[in-house]
Amino acid sequence: MKRLFDENEDCLYLCGQSLGLKPKSLDHYVKEVLNNWSQRGVHSHFHGYLPAALSDLPPKAPMARIVGAKQHEVTLMNALTVNLHLLLATFYRPNQRRHKIIIEEHAFSSDMVNVLKIC
């Protein structure tokens, strides 16, 4: 595989619509979650390493600090595209006078598709 840059070279990675570079430690954590699921099956929902049903709890405190809220006022869910779809499906109520959605020109194609599905 051809590399876009030399991994030993200092560089800046600037891309506003990106996950960015994968953290080096991520493989370890993903393996831990998969091993927990493999070893515990359905019990991995509430037991073992990062139980699935409780996986939103660890980032709640830092997110509450970032957005200036109390921890019980914050929830983390889904991804941007899913959240946009849920927001539009819940609150978009077109009528004769108000029936347009304005979206930026270079939005993710999945976001554009969600807007079109709702309209």
C-alpha positions, -999 to +999 in steps of 0.1 A: +000+000+000+013+034-009+016+058+020+005+094+015+031+106+039+062+093+057+051+082+092+084+094+106+079+129+092+063+156+114+031+168+098-002+184+106-034+167+098-062+192+092-095+180+078-128+194+092-150+165+080-129+136+092-124+112+121-087+121+118-060+096+122-068+064+141-053+065+176-025+040+181-042+026+212-075+020+195-067-016+183-062-027+219-095-013+231-115-027+202-100-061+208-109-058+245-146-051+236-147-079+210-131-103+235-156-094+261-185-100+236-168-133+225-164-146+261-196-134+276-221-132+247-253-115+258-239-110+293-214-085+278-243-060+278-237-054+315-205-072+325-168-072+316-148-046+298-169-016+287-203-033+289-223-024+257-254-011+276-233+012+297-208+023+271-222+059+270-214+065+307-176+070+306-176+100+283-206+118+300-186+138+325-160+151+300-188+160+275-208+178+302-178+199+310-173+207+272-209+218+267-213+235+301-240+211+313-246+188+342-238+152+337-274+141+340-283+166+312-260+150+286-265+120+265-243+106+238-258+086+210-253+075+174-233+094+149-240+128+131-258+113+102-282+092+124-288+121+147-296+144+118-321+119+105-337+115+139-339+153+144-355+158+110-379+129+113-390+142+147-392+179+142-395+187+105-431+196+099-434+213+065-464+235+056-473+259+027-451+287+040-422+268+056-411+238+036-374+242+027-343+229+044-311+247+039-279+226+041-243+235+033-230+229-002-204+203+007-222+183+034-215+146+036-234+127+009-252+106+036-265+138+053-278+150+019-295+117+014-312+119+049-325+154+041-339+141+007-355+111+024-373+133+049-385+158+022 
